[in-house]
Amino acid sequence: MNDALKALREKIDTLDDQILDLLNERAKVVLDVGKTKQGSKSAYYVPSREQAIYERLRQHNPGPFPSDAIQRVFREIISASLALEQPMKVAFLGPQATFTHVAAMQQFGLSAQLVPQKSISAVFDEVARGRANYGVVPVENSNEGVVTHTLDMFMESGLKIYAEILQEISHDLLSLSARMSDIERVYSHPQALAQCRKWLEENLPDVPLIDVASTAAAAQLAAGDRSAAAIASAAAGAQYDLRQVKANIADNPSNFTRFLVISNQIPAPGGHDKTSILFLIKDEPGILLRMLEPFSKRSINLSKIESRPLKKRAWEYIFFLDIEGHIETPAVRDAVDELGDYCQFIKVLGSYPRAV
Ligand SMILES: O=C(O)C(=O)C[C@]1(C(=O)O)C=C[C@@H](O)C=C1
């Protein structure tokens, strides 16, 4: 090794020692935060605080360390710190290596214990019974629309939305050999196949497409069959030792899925919050117009409205509304109370930090 390289590596060792000392100092402070919270019964996991940390560091970063790596690095520092305060158990819609699993890892980091569940209702059940601190479920995709099962679960469940996660979805074509010419069948979840339909017609026109329960299950099947390929996430490829035939084969390359973190509590206001509510309006003329007035007259922005049939009675609809602001702020509270006057019932599903 030449002298210059040796000297530079020694410098890196010294800096790494300093980083480690600082990580330990930080961990001690986090343990003190944990003790303070124990006394005050505050939540250990505070997504708005985590977002504020990432944002502040991104803005203060003088470089050349890349700003977009800051969140990934600090995600793991915070995840390990939080595990010192309280070990986290998080249920997610499995199996391993689904997009929901990737979203859960992105939100909670690798120090949380992530537990796959067979269905969306099983995720709700784990959290409701206190067997998991939080749950992660998909709620809508930018191309395919809402995940109706998740919305339906909120009608029955008393659980709250604690945070949202926005994830860019990349559908990769994966196989053991990575050769197009070896592919005799393609497995995937029906939604993923639908999102890649045009690419498949143009590039693999005679190959049968086979629906399976999840993109992760597709990857598992492709891992056992040299003549098969799967459309799944890069994480699923890594989990099942598959190689990439082609990255991001979705017909619309801009593809995002929104996931919800569910919990027994609502987090305290964080400054950039949104509130989700569910309600059933009374059957009166002009009611659809009037139900928006409590928000428009207070200049509260509505970011989303969705309706689902009320299964108990035909032709009646439940509405899901997302509005800007936290339910503990007076304007939002008053608007929701006023909306309640037009409703047969109304339920606040949660106030939580807006994902950026
Ligand atoms: O500030 C807090 O409330 C903490 O618990 C500390 C900390 C951190 O490591 O910075 C850890 C977990 C929380 O989700 C947010 C931040």
The ligand as a MOL file (V3000), in Angstrom:
LIG
                    3D

  0  0  0     0  0            999 V3000
M  V30 BEGIN CTAB
M  V30 COUNTS 16 16 0 0 0
M  V30 BEGIN ATOM
M  V30 1 O -37.3130 12.8850 19.8560 0
M  V30 2 C -37.8900 11.8730 20.2480 0
M  V30 3 O -39.0770 11.9000 20.6290 0
M  V30 4 C -37.1990 10.5730 20.2780 0
M  V30 5 O -37.7360 9.6080 20.7490 0
M  V30 6 C -35.8340 10.4700 19.6570 0
M  V30 7 C -35.8790 9.9560 18.2300 0
M  V30 8 C -34.4320 10.1440 17.6550 0
M  V30 9 O -33.6800 9.1670 17.6210 0
M  V30 10 O -34.1190 11.2670 17.2980 0
M  V30 11 C -36.2610 8.5220 18.2180 0
M  V30 12 C -37.5440 8.1020 17.8630 0
M  V30 13 C -38.6110 9.0130 17.5100 0
M  V30 14 O -39.4890 8.4790 16.5480 0
M  V30 15 C -38.1080 10.3400 17.1130 0
M  V30 16 C -36.8330 10.7500 17.4210 0
M  V30 END ATOM
M  V30 BEGIN BOND
M  V30 1 2 1 2
M  V30 2 1 2 3
M  V30 3 1 2 4
M  V30 4 2 4 5
M  V30 5 1 4 6
M  V30 6 1 6 7
M  V30 7 1 7 8
M  V30 8 1 7 11
M  V30 9 1 7 16
M  V30 10 2 8 9
M  V30 11 1 8 10
M  V30 12 2 11 12
M  V30 13 1 12 13
M  V30 14 1 13 14
M  V30 15 1 13 15
M  V30 16 2 15 16
M  V30 END BOND
M  V30 END CTAB
M  END
